[in-house]
């Protein structure tokens, strides 16, 4: 740990990425201030800045490892507050393209809880750190620099709903303000180039409702995931058990086949998935919330790592840097990877903040590259996706992984190989191991029927294969 007396850092944004970044910074700064637009809740509540919090969230094992390392004891807190601990293979039913995955004891223990519960537990732990101060209800208006415009020295703040402004100085500024980040705009105002932006939009929409777990539920499964099936069924769903004996039921649709918010239409949409099991589970369950919708799901990567000029003492992390289509449940783990990259960059800097921002942006770009590749490659399957180009390598990966997702329902070894990749414990390239490639090629040589293309995303017939 580097002891830097009286140095201060400011984090813009108090969501998970910002909270984790603040915790990391306390090893190198005496004062860390989090500036948050929202007035933060006292408990596990959805706040305005996280409308996605109503929907199903999964914290992958790699992310949980990093967060527990930063905040020892967090896992005990979560379990004490009602988080369920499940075996990914034994307690969850997962339907892939070829049918239901085998029910196995995978040894991968996953946590299942609502996003508000997790974020509140992280925030409570972080705010116990005496070096951290949270100032909520503030907007950041602009960044400030030294006389030469080379180094960020702080920012101008304004309390929400008021006209008074305030200058806050800092030795380092971290932007973790999410998808609405203003850093590109601020860079332009300061005379710096704005980052190139890659956008890949599969036009995914969500609709979520929370239910009481029915007393008639037999309990032979605790969570359920039904994939969309390219190219015939753009609809999918997930049931997650959360604290308070509730189910969080999220329906999603690709290619603008957005799930409805009307109660009857919500149930009908659930009935038209690749399996009717979600519908059967919830059709008589008691809802405890209205249906919430969310459609801000574009993959967006701002290439700060490619900028030839970048101001000193500034870095960008979390969704402010790279936002993901949340279908693949990678966002919170990517936030943790960003915190891990920040810790590594700070350790290597030996207290020197010059060049830190540029070094961090290159390191975090490398850390999240596998997740970005997995998400965007899958989204490019759909012809309706906008942004990016489907090249030869994408087509090869699509051909190969299509066979993998079909074979998972038939092959326990393949399912065991897939799960660590899903949880970001192993790279996607591990699915190209010789033993797996042999099975994929043998399956391909047997010949498989070509699926029919989607005629209309609103006229999708359920598929019962594998039920």
N, C-alpha and C positions, 0 to 999 in steps of 0.2 A: 504494500500500500504506500502511495506517495502522499506525504503530508504537506499540503499547500496552505499555509496559514493565510486567512482572510481572503482567499480567492472565492469568487461566487460564480454560480451557473444558474441559468434560467431555462426551464423547460416550458415550451408553449404547448398546452394540451394535457389534460389530466385523465385521459383514457388509459388503457392497459399499457400501450407502448410508452406513453409519457411517464407513467408511474414507475415502470421498470427502468427506464432511462434515468430517472431521478435517483432511484436506489443505487444504481451503478455509480453515478456521479459523486455520491457521498464518500467514496473511497479516495477521491482526489480533490474535493472542494469542501471548504468549511461551511459554505452556505449554498443551499439549493432551493430555488423558488419555483413552484409550479403555478403557471398562470392558466386559468381555465375559464372559458366563456360561461358555462353553466354554473348555477348555484348547486353545489354538490349535495346529494341526499345524505341523510344520516345513516341510512340502512341500504338494504338490497332492493333498490328501486330503479326503474328505467328513467334515465334522464334525457333531456331533449337532444343532446348531442350524440346519443347512441340509439337512434330509432331501430337499428337492427337488433337491439338487445331483446326484443320480444321473441325473436326467432331462435330456432335450435342452434346451439353452438357446441362444438366438440373441441376440447383441448387435447391435441395430439401428445403422445408420450414424450417426444423430444422437447416440446414446449414445456411440459410439466416438469421435466428434469431441470431445465434451465431456471424456471421460476422458483422451484423449491430450493435450488442452490443459492439464489439471490435472497430469498425470504424463507429461511429455515423455519419449519413449523407450520407453514401455510397449509400443507396437505392435512395435518391434524385439525386445523381450524375448519377446513371445508367438510371433513367427515363429521365433525361435531355439530355442524350446522345443517346436516341432512343430505350431504352429497352421497350419492350411491357409488360403490366401487364394484365394477363389473368385469368379468372376463370377456374380452372382445369376441372370442369365438364361441364360448359356451352360453353366454347370457344374451347375446344379440343375434337376431335373425337378419341376414343380409341377402338381398336378391340381386344378382348380377344378370348379365344378358342371357346366360344359359340356364338360369334358375337359381334356387336357393343354395348358398354356400353351406358346406358341411358344418355341423355343430361340433366343435372341438374344444378341448381345454387348451387354449393358446398360450397361457402363461402371461398374457399382456393384460395387466390390470388398468382399466380406464376409469376415469371419474366422470360422472354424469350429474350435471347441475345446471341451473339457469345462468345466463351471462350476468345478470345483476348480482347474484350471490357471489360469483367468482370475482367480479370487479370490486365489489364492496370489501371482500376479504383481502384482496391485494391492497386496496387503498388504505384500509385500516392498518395493515402491517407497515406500509410505507410511511404513513403519517406518524407512526410511533418513533420514527427516526428523528432524533433531536436536531439534525442538520437540515431537515426539510420543512419548508413552509408552503402552504397552499393558499393562494389568493384566487378565490372563485368569483365569478360575476364580472370579469374584466375582458375587454377586447384589446388585442394588440393592434395598434394603428400603423406602425412603421418600425423599421429597424434603424438604429443609429450607428454611425461609423466614426472612426478617428478622422483627423483633418485630411488625411490623404485618401480617404475612402477605401482603404485596404482592409481594415479590421473592424468587425462588428463589436460595438462597445455597449450595446443595450437596446432599449426599445421605448416607444411611447405607448402608454396605456390609457384606457378610459373606462371607468365603471359603466357597465351596461345601463342604458337609460339615462345617463347623465352627460353633461357637456365638459366637465372638468377633465383635464389630461394630466398625466404624471410621467416623468422620466424615470426609468429603472435601468441602472447600469449593471453590467455583467461581464465577466471575463470569458464566458462561453455561453452561446445560445443554441438550444436544441429545439428544432421544430418537430413536434409530434402532434400537430393539430388535426391530422386526419385528411380525409378526401378534400376538404375545403381549404387546404393550406394556401396561404397567400405568398409563400416564399418566391414563386416565379415572378409574381407581380412586384414584390419588393426588390428582387434582383434587378429587374428592368429599371425601376426608379433610381437605383444606385449606379446605373451604368454598366451592369454586368450582363452577360448573355443569359437568356432564359434556357432551361434545359429542354432538349428534345423530349417528346412524349410519345410513348407507344400505347395505343389503346386497342384492345381486342374485346369486342362486345358480343356475347352470345345471346343477349337479350333474355336474361334469366329473371324471373319474378318469383316472389315468395308470398305465401299467405300462411299465417300461424294462428292456432288457437290452443289454449291450455284447457285441459280436462282433468276432472278427478279420475283417478284410476278406478275402474269399475270393480265393485265387490265380486263380480262374477269372473274377473280375470284370473285365469288358472295359474299364472306365474311361471309357465314353462319357458317364457322369454321375458326380458325386461326392456329391451330396445329393439327397434325394427328399422331397417333401411331398405328402401326399394329404389333402385337406380332407374333413371331414364334409360331407354334402350334405343341407341342410334341405329338406323335412321328412322325407325317406325314409331317410337313412343317418346315424345319429348317431356313426359311428365314423370315425376318421382315424388318421394315422400320420406320423412323420417319421424319416428316416435322416440322421444328421449324421456326417460323417467327423471324427474327433478324433485327437489326438496318439497316437503309438504304432501307427499303421496299424490303427485300430479304427473300428467303426461304433457309434454310440450310437443305438439303435432304440427310439423311444418310440411306444407305441400309446395312443390316448386315445378316450374315449367320453363323449358328452353325455347328459343326461337319465337318469342313473344306469345307463347301459349301460357299466358299468365293465369295463375289460379285466382278464383273470384273471392270476394269478401262477403258475399251473401251466404247466409248459413246453409240454406238448402243446396245452393250451387257448390259450396265448399265440400259438402258430403258427396255430391254427385261426381265432382272432380276426383275425389279420393277413390271412388268406385271404378274409375276408368284407368287406373294405373296398370302396370304389368302384372300385378296381383291384386286381388280384392281384399287381402288380409288387413291392410290399414283401415279400409272402409268397415270391415266386419268388426274391427277392434273398437272403433269410435262411434259407430252409428247409434248406439244406445248409451254412450257415455255422457256424463253431465258436464257441459262446458262451464268454465269459471271465468273466461274472458271473452270479449268480442274477437272477431277475426281481424288480425293486423296484417297489412300489406307492406311489401318492401321491394323496390325495383332498381335501386342504385347499386348495380352489380358488375359494372364494367371493370375489366382488368386494365389498370393504368400504371405504367412505369415511367417516372420522370427521371431521365438519365443524367442525374447530377454527377455521376462518376465519369461522364464523358466531357464535362466542361473544361475548357482550357484555362479559364479564369474563374476563380471561386473565392469569395471573401474569407479571410481568416476568422477563426473563432466562431464558426457557424457550421452546423450539420443538420441533416434532415433524416428522419427515421419514421417507421410505422407506415400507416396509410398515406401520410404526407409525401412519402417517397414512392411506395409501391402498394397499390390497393388491388386486392384479388376478388374475383368472383367467389363469393362465400360458399358456393355449393360444395367445394372440396374441403371445407373446414380447416384451412391452413392459416387464416389471418392471425389468430392469437399466437400460434407457434412462430409465425414469421416475426411478430412483434418481439417475442422472446429471443429469436435469433438476432434481431437488431440490437437488443440489449447486450447480448453476448459479444457481438462484434464491437460494440462501443467499449466494453470492458477490456477486450484484447487490444484495441487501438490505444486506449488510454495507458495501459500498462507499457506498451512498447514506446510510447512518446516520452517516458521518463519525465513527465511534468512540462514538456515543451508543447504549447498549444499551437504554435505556428505549423501549418501543414496538417493539423489534426483532422480538420473537416474533409479535405480532399482524400486523405488516407482512409478515413472512415467510410466515405462513400464508395470507394473501390472495394473495401473489405466487405461491406454489407451487400454490395451487388453480387459478389461471389457467393456469399452465404445463402442468399435467397434464390440464386439462379435455378437450382433443381426444382424448387416449388413453383417458380414462374414457368418453367418449361412444362411441368406436369399439367398445370392448370390451363395454360393457353393452348397447348397441343390438343388437349381434350376438347376445348371449346371450338377449335378450328375444324373439328369433325363436321359440324353443322354448316351446311351451305349458306344458311341465313346469317352466320356470324360476320360482323363487320370489323375491319382492321386486321393487320397482319396478312401474310400470304402463306398459303399452304404449299410448301415446297416438297421436293422429293423425300427428304428425311421425315417430314411430317407424315407423308403418305405411308412410308415404311413403318413408322411407329404406330400409326392408326391400324394398319393391317395386322401388325404383331399383337398389339394390346387388345384388339378386338377378339383375337383368338384366346388370349389369356383370360379375359373377362368371361368368355363363353365356357372355358374349361374349368374355371374355379369351382363351379357347382359339381364337377365330376371328380375333382382331384384334390385330396386333402393336402398333399405336399405343396401344390401350387398355391393354395389358400394360405398356408403357413408362410410361404415366401412373400406373398403379397402384403400381409398385415404389417410387417416392419417398414415396408415402403410407405404404406398409407400413413403410418405414424411418424414418418420422417426420421426413423432410426437407421434406415439403410437407403442408399441412393436408388433412383429408378433403374439404373443400369444393372442392379443385382437381378432384375427380372430377365436379363439376357444371359444368365448363367447357362452353361452347356446342358445341364439336366433339364432345364425349363425349355430351352430352345428345341431340344429333341422332341419334346411333347407337342410343342406348337407346330413344328414342321410335320410331324406325323399326322396331327389332326388336319392340317391344311391339305396334305396329300390324299387324305381320304375323301376330300371334296365336301363342301358345305353349301347349302342352298343360299342363294343371294337374297337378302331381305328386300322387301318392297319399300320404295321411297314414300315419304309422307305425302299424302294427297292434300290434306288440310290439317293444320294443327288443332282445329276445333272438331275434327271427326276422327278421333282416335279410338280404335277398338281395344278392349283389354286383351291381354295375352295371358293364358293360364299355364303355359309350359313351365314346368318346374315347381308348381304349387303342390 
